[in-house]
Amino acid sequence: MKVFGFAGWSGSGKTTLIEQLIPRFVKRGIKVSMIKHAHHSFDVDKPGKDSYRHREAGCSEVMVVSDRRWVIMHELRDESEPTLEEQIKKVSPCDLLLVEGHKHHPLPKLEVWRKENGKPLLHPSDAHIVAIASDAPVDTRLPRFDLDDHKSIEDFIVSYNGLQ
């Protein structure tokens, strides 16, 4: 399983870019999965639903299963957030595991950068950034792609990860 990350400041377009790339990878026959790190509290469940009530009652994990999908919700309670390595171990085998939101983790990643955000580039201080997708020219020796050049970004990620 190849692991490849996307790094960038909030509002840079990481999710939008990833959303465009996933169907391209799938069309190539690449089985893709995703880890998305949230920097805030979130809940995929809804108050009042049985699964929500079971978690609120104290369950450590609740699995919800249908004929279309399944999900396990795990309450951390007093546990620490699992490391990225621990998260990766929980993902079913796939060809390419995309990671969004672990911008300082030592894994190969594409930096997504927008000039209008006014934020500094990450790549000068992160040796694990292997390419940049941006909406403006960037002074770099790394491969740089226009943020909307999905085909070239797709080809780079496939080639970089030896998935051709």
Stockholm file with secondary structure:
# STOCKHOLM 1.0

chainA/1-164         MKVFGFAGWSGSGKTTLIEQLIPRFVKRGIKVSMIKHAHHSFDVDKPGKDSYRHREAGCSEVMVVSDRRWVIMHELRDESEPTLEEQIKKVSPCDLLLVEGHKHHPLPKLEVWRKENGKPLLHPSDAHIVAIASDAPVDTRLPRFDLDDHKSIEDFIVSYNGLQ
#=GR chainA/1-164 SS CEEEEEECCTTSSHHHHHHHHHHHHHHTTCCEEEEECCSSCCCSSCTTSHHHHHHHHTCSEEEEECSSCEEEEECCTTSCCCCHHHHHHHSCCCSEEEEESCTTSSSCEEEEECGGGCCCCSGGGCTTEEEEEESSCCCCSSCEEETTCHHHHHHHHHHHTTCC
#=GC SS_cons         CEEEEEECCTTSSHHHHHHHHHHHHHHTTCCEEEEECCSSCCCSSCTTSHHHHHHHHTCSEEEEECSSCEEEEECCTTSCCCCHHHHHHHSCCCSEEEEESCTTSSSCEEEEECGGGCCCCSGGGCTTEEEEEESSCCCCSSCEEETTCHHHHHHHHHHHTTCC
//
